[in-house]
Amino acid sequence: MTEGSAALSSGPRPEPLWKTWDALANKRGEHATVFHTNGDKYRGQYEGNLRHGAGTLFFKNGDKYEGEFQGGLQHGFGTHWVNKDGQLRMQYRGGFGNGKRHGQGILAFLDGGKYDGEWMGGRRHGQGKMIYTDGSVYEGMWTEGKRHGPGVLCVCHVSDVPCRAPSACDAR
């Protein structure tokens, strides 16, 4: 080695500082509230830096979801509330799959209507009962969000005559 030349170390190089900080920021397990850059807040469990397990997600617009997550998405049983004039109102309670309504669940529409039944990929699909705001009731099969297949529709208050169909309307 000549004078003025630097000796190269043959030992392991230290990790860059950004890698250390990144590893420390990796979220896993239970966490206090985490504030996201889009304005949402989340309190709950993480796995692999994604929401996973039980948690509560507060959306920037004031809506709220409380339930199960998998891979960062709503997955499993949960409840979604909407912010209506500063008040939280339950909109949906039931199953979720990959961030969409899936399985059995109840959806309360803001206009007062209500659907209780099966969901697939965020749409009414399978057996379900829809109660409309005018009191009419449809109970039967749904496909991709539309009434389809066997079912009973009881249209109420047509020509000011109350609905008297058996089964579907009597259960209102």
Buried (B, 14 or more C-beta within 10 A) or exposed (E): EEEEEEEEEEEEEEEEEEEEEEEEEEBEEEBEEBEEEEEBBBBBBBBEEBBBBBBBBBBEEBBBBBBBBBEBBBBBBBBBBBBEEEEEEEBBBBBBBEBBBBBBBBBBEEEEBBBBBBBBEBBBBBBBBBBBEEBBBBBBBBEEEEBEEEBBBBBBEEEEEEBEEEEBBEEE
